[in-house]
Amino acid sequence: MAEIIESQALKIIITFLAGAAKEWFIENTETITTWTVFKHEFLKIHSSPATKQLAAQRLRNRQQRLNEPIIEYYIDIMKLCKTVDPDMTAVSKVDNLLHGLKSSLMKEVLRHAPETPD
């Protein structure tokens, strides 16, 4: 299947939407100017509460595993944060990252006093 560029995806997405999602898109067409904006707003409005609740529970309990590379842990935490709250603050993301970080890495990370998860 050929890859679709984001501007094309935004133009054709309406053909894949139905019901309330389609109505929402039509009502918000003027403010949805990019694919990134569409994804963010769509997930914010149409994610199920159960999905968010499960992600919140996983986020609270997530610990970096013994041999898990830090990048894998970071990516998983960032995905969970986005699912729980697409508008989560940088401070909250950092807190979530630190919460389950291996103690052997914690001291070094805290020494740098990160304010953003980047």
Buried (B, 14 or more C-beta within 10 A) or exposed (E): EEEEEEEEBBEEBEEEBEEEBBEBBEEBEEEBEEBEEBBBBBBEEEBEEEEBEBBBEBBEEBEBEEEEEEEEBBEBBBEBBBBBBBEBEEEBBBEBBBBBBBEEEEEEBEEEEBEEBE
